[in-house]
């Protein structure tokens, strides 16, 4: 009450400052400077061949401008954290984040503590993240830590919805210029892309090389072979909310442009849109736009084949539905780098006093199913029933370092660490079983959760019996290992190299009905095929694909952070529109393509982010198929579509 009374006595005087709202204008000479170092946070490029030479060989050239808006994560659980000081000078924090170990690191630094072990972070159940809780939740944890340390008492902070939407990171708004050339048989001759990313007012994780910036650079040319490539990406500060990680950062934006370019080329050449992708698509043995050789696990063409089959592509087509609405179909594809994002991962495997197996990997399950996948990997490796496994929420005082739970890295990096730890756990269980059975471990096998003798079938021992003999406390560590990814290798001058270890691929077909009078679009079906290497949890992969499609529909058709003079005008669920069950199609076909990767756990690659990437472009191409009008600016709202159709008829 005293603090609240004090706040009412504070008088604040505000002096309006000039507002920088456009990243392109922010780069111009004479623009208002937001930071002393200038408005440009970073710039990157890819140079391969000579694009002018490539355009000179083209029979058709398509050139367009595109834009995408700033988008909020809109997770149902807002940012929240609680902190309590410890008698010894340390602090414990409970919160919801995607980066527990980064919270520990920053809190220790901000509070001036001698070591990170003085900070204990316990992950609470997380109600949605999508990349946003890699960054905004860190701020909340820092605030409660500082306040708890100053007050000497526990402090809890929970954002309101308005506070969450104003303070959290957003999907970067973009402006994109694309120029694409092809020969009359549909083969690409040159790809030129320039991207402006609206970084907003602040720097988040990644410093001057944020994930969206890197990914926009290396995904702008799409999953295609192109002999001549020129890509320029500018990451620029404005007075908008700051851009950060959001499911597939940077990629839905550049694919929205690139996949419409491919569709426009196909139309100009009177080619089937799937066929032009098949002609140019990456496959084993080819090189990407940044000259990376792809020796294995390139399932792109299989994703095209699968959506073509499942959607009965050849028998569809445009026309009018019985109710008079215009019908159309569109296709779009993508690639998505995964495998070596950020950092190594570690995993520990424990035997509990009850004979259960507990896995600790330091990664966060915020609804994407990582606990299920990691326990499945351990269960398969140990040949122990899945029902015998446990995995608790992350506790930095107990769990090994797992890195960030983002960038589609958990199955690849966390999964490999768990696999390696489980291999060692198997060896240890055979050793312990051999002692108790008085048998040579070389003669033993672990099958069905029981250590058995190969030569004497009657000789065996259960895990609970091993636990009784060796687990003196609650847990006994029986395996520990890590997974160290290969470093990214790229040339600073040309951008060529190996920015990612491996790539996932996807293709989606969207079907729409368009009311040409009102501009309303109904997405009646989506067929989504994605190459995941190996589906560890097929049901989980199907749900990831379905959820990713829904998020892509929102990005395409309704979601937009509305801003004026640096102020957010719709920081609530009334003004910010996002899909509900009424806005998504009943028919979403989740199609799993498996092109195994030799360095992934049981051949798996990441899947969580690529599934959102091509949806908007597929819908935009379907709307063009229905109406004959190309839309370059998101979101594709009814008023925007109705006005464009009215103009086209005039």
N, C-alpha and C positions, 0 to 999 in steps of 0.2 A: 504493500500500500504506500509506503514511503517513497519507493522508487517511482511508482506510477504518479504520485503527487509531484515529484521532482520533474518528471517529463513534461507536465503541464505548464511548468514555469519557463521552459526553454522556448526562446524565440529564435526562429531561423530566418535569415534573409537570403533569398535566392537571386542570383544574377544569371539570367539566360546567356548561354554561350552559343556561338555558331554551331550548327549541326551538320555533320558529314554523314550522308545517308546512302551514297552510291559509291561502291568500290572503284568503279572506273573514274568517276570524278575525283575521288580521293587521291588518285595517282597523277592528276593533272597539275601542271605548274600553277602556283598561286592558291592551291587548295588549303583549307584550314588544316593545320597540323595537330593531330591528336596526341602524338608522343614526340619527344624531342628527336628521336632517331628517324622520324618520318612515318608515313602511313603504311608503307609497304612492309609487311612482316617478313615475307620471303617470296622468292620466285624460282621456278624450276622449268626445265625444258627437256624435250627429247628430240634428237636429231638423227635421222636415219635416211641415207640417200639424199636426193635433192628434189624437194617437192615440186618446184617449178618444172623440172624435167618430167616428173611424173604427170603433172597436169597437162603438159604438152602432148603426152601419149594418150590422154583420155578422149573417148568419144562422147562421154556425157560427164558434166560437172554439176554437182548440186551444192549450193551455198545458201546457208540460212543462219539466223540468229535465234537463240533460245534463252529462256529464263526460268528459274525455279525459285520459289519463295523460301523464307525461313520457316522451319517446322518445329513444333514442340514435341517432346517425347510423350507427354500426357500419361505417364504411368499413374496407376490408381493410388499407389502409396506415395505421398509427398516425402520430401527429405526430412529425416528426423534422426536425432542422436541423443544419447545421455552419457554424461561423464561423471566420474567420482574420483577424487584424489585419494591416493593411498598414504598410509602413515609414513612410509619410508621415502616419500618424495616423488613417487611415480604416480601414474594415473591409469585408470581403466575406463574404456569407452565401449559403449554398446551402440551399434548403428547399422545402417543399411547402405552398403557401398559395393562397388565392383572391384575395389582395390584396397583390401585390408592392410596389406603391408606398406602401401604408399601412405595410408593414413598414419600408421605407426611411425614411419620415417619423418613425415612432415610435422607431426605433433611433437616428437622428440626435439626436432630442430627449433620449432617456434617457441617451445617452453624452455629451451636451453638445457635439456637433460643430457647427461653424460653418454647414455647409450640408448639405442632403440628398445632394448629389453625393459627399460623403465616404463614403456607404454604397452599396455595390453589391450588389444582390440578384439571384441567378440562380435561376430556377425549375427545379426538378427534375421528373421525370416523376411525376405525381400519381396515387395509387391510390385514387381516390374522394374525394368532398368533401361534396356535398349541402348546402352552406351551412355545415357545421361548420368548414371550414378558412378561413372568413372571420375566425374569432375565436380558437379554441384554438391554432391553428398560429402565430398572432402571438405568443402568450406564449412558445412554445418558441424562436422566433427571437430574442426579446428576451433570454431567459436565456442562450443561447449567445453572444450578442454581448457581454453584460456579463462573462461568464466569460472569453471569449477576450481581451477588452480587459484584464482584471485579470491574467490569466496570461501575456499576451504570446505565446500559442501557440494553435494551432488547437484548437477544442473542438467535439465532436459530442455531441448529445443525442437519444436515441430513447426515446420512452415505451414502457412495457410496455402490454399490452392493458388491464390493470386501471387503470394510471395514466391512460391515454387516456379510459377510460369515466368515471372519477371527475372528471377535470379539465376535460373538454370540455363545450361547451354542449349543451343538449338542446332538443328541441321542447317548447314551453311546455305544461305541464299547464293545463287550463282547467276552469272550472265555468260553465255557461251556463243562463240562464233565457230561454225563448222563449215569446212569446204572439203568435198569428197569427189574423187574422180574415178571413173571405171571405163574399161573398154566395152565394145558392143556385146561381147560375150559375158559381161558381168564381172570381170576380174578387176579388182581394185588396182589403181595405178598410183594414187597419192591420197593421203589423209592429212588434213591440217586442222588443228583445233586450238582455240585460245579460250582460256577459262579465267574468269574473275570470281574468286571466293570471297564472300563477305565474312570476314573474321569477327566483326563486331568490335567491341571496345577493349577486350582483354585477351590475354594469352592464357590458354588452359594447358592441359597435359600435352606433352610433345613439344612445348616451347615454340621455337620458330619453325618446327617441322611437324605440324600436327598431322594426325592420321588422314584426315580428309584431304589435306594438301597433297600428301604423297600418293594416296590412292587415286585422286582425280587425275594426277599426272600419268600414272601407269595403267589406268583403265580407260582413258579418253578415246583410244583408238579401237577399243573393243576386242572381241575374241577372233580377230581376223589377221590374215597374212597381208601385209602391205609393204611394197618395196621402198616407198618414199613416205616418210612420216615427219611431221613437224608439230610438236605440241608445246604450248607455252601456258603456264599456270601462274597466276598472281594471287597471293593471299594478302588481303588488304584490310586494314583497320577502318571501321566506321563507328558511329555513335549508336549502334544497334546492340541488342543482347549478344553476348559472345558465342561464336560458333564452336561446336565441339563434336564429340563422337556421337553418332546416331546410326544405328543398324546399317552397316555398309557405308561408312562415311565417305562422301564424295562420289560414290559410284552410281546411285540412282540418278543423280543430276546429269553426269556426263553420258550415261547410257540413254537417258531420255532424249538427248540430242543425237548421239551416234546411231541409235537404232531407228530413229526417224529418218536419218540420212540414208541408211541402208534401204529402208522401205521406199523412200523417194527415188533412189537409184533404180530399184526393181521396177517401179511404176514407169519411169522414163524409158527403161529398156524393154518394157513389156515382158518382164521375167516374173516368175513366181517368187514371192518374198522369201519363202523357205529355200528355194533353189539358189538364190544369190548368196545366201548365208552358207549353204553347203559348198558352193564353189570356192568361197574365200575362207572358210572356217579353218581354224587351227586344228592340227592333228599330230599324232606322234611323228617326231622327226622334223617338224617345222620350227620356225622362229617367230617370236612375237614382234610387235611393233617396236619394242625396245631391244630387239635382237637377242632375246633369251632363247636358248635351245630347249625344246620340250621332248625329253627322251621317253617319257612314259605318262600314263594316267591322264590322257587328254580325251575326255568323254563328250566333247562338244557335239560332234556329229551324231552321236547316239541320242543326245537330248533332243536334237531336231527330229530325228527319226521317230522318237517316242511321242512327241507332241503331235507330229503329223499323223501318226497312227491313231492315237487316242482321241483326237479331236475330229477325226474323219475330215481332215483339212480339204481334200480335193472335192468333197461333196457339199461343202458349205458355200460360203460366198455371200455377196451382198444382195439386197433386194428389199422388199417390204414385207413386214409381218402382217398377220391377219388384221391387227388393230390399226394398221396404217403407219406404224413407226418404221424407221429405216434400220435395216439390219446390216451389221458389218463384223468382219473378223480381222484381227491383226496378230502379228507375231513379233517377238523381240527376244534377243539373246544376251548373254553376259558371260564374263569371266570374273573370278574373284580370287585374289592372292591370299594365301594362308600359309601357316606352318612355322614361320620364323619371326612372328611379330613380337617385338619387345624383349623378351627375356627367357632364360631357362626356366624349367619347372622341376620341382622335387616332389617325391611321394614316399610315404612310410606305410608299411603294413604291420598291423598288430594282431596278436592272438589275445582274445579276452579270457577272463577267468571262466566263462561259461562255454568256451570253445568256439565262439563266433570269431569272425575275421573283421577287423575294423580298418578302413582305408582312410588315410589323411593325405590330402594333396594341396591344401591351401588355396583352393579355388571356390568361387561362390556359385551356388545354384540359385538363380533368381527367376526360376520358372522354365529355363531352357532344358532341364533334365540332365545336368552334368553329373549329379550324384548317381543317377541310374546308369549312365554310360560308363563312368569310371568303375563302378562296382561290377558291371557286366564284363568289362575288360579283365578285371582281377579274377572274377569267377571263372571265366573261360581259361585264363592262364593257369590257375591253380586246380581246375577241375573240381571245384567246390560249388554246391548249389547256391544260386543267387540269394536265396532266402537266408543264408547264413552270414550275410554281409551287413555291415553297418557303416554309415558315414555321417559324421556330425557336422554342424555348421562350423565355419572357420573360427579358430581361436588362435591368435598369433603367439600366445604363450605355449601352445602345444603343437600346432600344425607346422609343417615345413613350408618354406617359401614356394608359393605357387604362381607368382606373377599376377598380372592383371587378368581378370575374367572378362575378356573382350577380344575383338578382332578374330573371332572364329578360331581361337587358338587352344581351347580347353581340350577338345577331343584329340587334336594333334599333339600338343605339347604336354598337357596334363595326362592324356591317355598313354603316351609313350613312357612317361615317368612311372605311372602306375604299372604298366606292363613290365618295365625293367625291375621295379621293386617286387612285383609278384613272382618273377622268375627267381629272385633271391629268396623270397619267402618260401617258395616250394623247396629249394635246396635245404633251407633251415628246418622245415618240417620233416623232411626225409631224414636229416641228421638226428633230430630229436627222437623221431620215431624209431630209428635204428638203435639208439641207445636203449630205449625202453623195451624193444623187441629182441635186443641182443642180435641184431641182424646187420648185414652190410648194407649201407644206404644205396649202393649200386644195384642191389637186388630189390629195392623197394620202389613203389610208385604211389602217387597220390591220385586216387580216382574216386569220384563221387563223394569227396570229403573224408575219405578214409585212407590211411597209409597201409598199403598191402604189400605182401611179399610176392614177387613174380614167380618164384619157384615153389612156394608153399602157400597155397590158397587159404589155408586155415590160419595163417599168421597175419594178423592185422591189428590196427589200433585206431581209435577214433580221435578226432580233434579235441573233444571234451576230455578224453583220458590224457592226452598230451598236456592240455591246459592244467589239469589237476596236478600234474607232476612238475610243471615248469613255470606257471604263472603265479608268482607269489603275491603280486599286487593286482590292480585292476587290469593292466595291460602288459604284454611283453612284445617288444618290437622284434619282428622276425624278418623284416626286409626293408631296405631303404635304397633309393636310387634317384637319379635325376635324368633329365632329358635336355640336352644342350643343342639348340638349333644352329644351323649354319648361318654365318653372318650375311647380311645383305651386301651385295657387291655391285655398285653402279659407278659409272664414270660421270664426274661432275660436269664436264663440258658437253657431253652428248646425251647423258641420261641412260645410255645403254648399259646392260648388265643383268644382274639377277636380284631384283628388289624383293622377290618372294621365293620361298622354297618350292611351292607347288600351287596349282590353281584348281579351283572348282569351276564348273561350267553349268550353265542353265539356259533353257529356252521355255518361253511361255506363249501360249495362244489365248487371246481374250476374245470374247464374243459380246457384242453390245447391241442394244436397241436404242435409237435416238428419236426423240420427239422433236421434229424440226420446228414446231411452233414455240414450244416452251424451252427448248434446249436441254431438257432433262435427259440424262443418259442412265440406262439401266445396264449394268454388267450382268449378263445372264449366265456366263460361264467362264472359267479359267482352267486351262490345262497347263500344269507346271511340271516340267521334267528337269531334275537337277542331278548332276554327277557329284556324288559325295564320297567317291572312292570305295568305301564299304560302309553300309548302314549297320552300325553297332546295335542301335535300337530302332528298327524300322518304324514302329509306331511313333516314336519320338521324332524321327525325320519327317514323317508325313504331317505331324502336327506343326513342326517348324515351317514346312512349306506352306501349309494353310494359313498360319499366322502371318508369315511374311507377305503372302499375297494380299491379305486384308490390310496390312500396313501400307503396301504399295498402292492399293486402291485409295486410301486416305490421302497419300502424298499426291496422287494424280488428280483427284476430283474435288477435294474440299478443304484440306488442311492448309492454313496460312497464318503466320503471325503478322497481324496487321500493325504497322508502325507509322507514326507521323511525328516528325520533328524529334526523333529519338525516343519517343514514348510508345510503349506497347498499348494498343487500344482494346485488345480482347484477351486479357489475362484471366479467363475463367472458362468454365465448360459451357456457358451460355453463348459466349461470343466466339469461342474457338470450336469449329466444327470438326468432328472426327467420326469415322464409321461406327455404326452400331449394327446389331444383327439385322436390322431392317435395310441396311445399305450394302450388304455383301451378298454375293450370289449363293444360291443353294448348291450349285454345282461347282466345286473346286476339286479338280483331280490332282492329287499329289503323286507324282510319278518318280520313282527312285531309279536312278541310273548308277550303276556301280562299275567304275573303272579303277581297279585297285591300285593303290600307291605303295610301293615297296618299303618306304620309310615311315609309313603311318602305322599306328597300332591296328593290326589285322587288316591293313590296307585302307584305313579310314582317312578322310580329309574333313575339313570344316564344312558346315552347312548353314549355320544360324543366320548369316548376313546376306549371302548371295541370293536368297529366296525373295528378298524385297526388291532387288536391283532392276529386273527387266519389266516389272508389272506396269508401271506408268507408261512406258514406251509402247507396250503391247496394246494397252487401251487406246492410246492416242492413235496408233496405226489402225485400230479397229474403227475408231470414229471417222478417220479419213476414208476407210473402205466404205463406210455407210454413207457419208455425206459428200465426199470429194473435196473437203476443206481440210487443210493442214493447220494444226494448232501448235504454236511454238512456245506458249507461256502457260505455266501452271499457276494455280489449279484450274482444271477445266470445269468451271462452274456453269450452271444452266444459263445465267445471264450472258456470260462470255460466249458460250456456244450459240445461243439464240441470235445474238447481235452479229456474229460472224456469218451465220447462215443467211440472215436477212440481207447482209451486205453482199453475199455471194449471189443471191437471187436478183439483186437490184440491176 
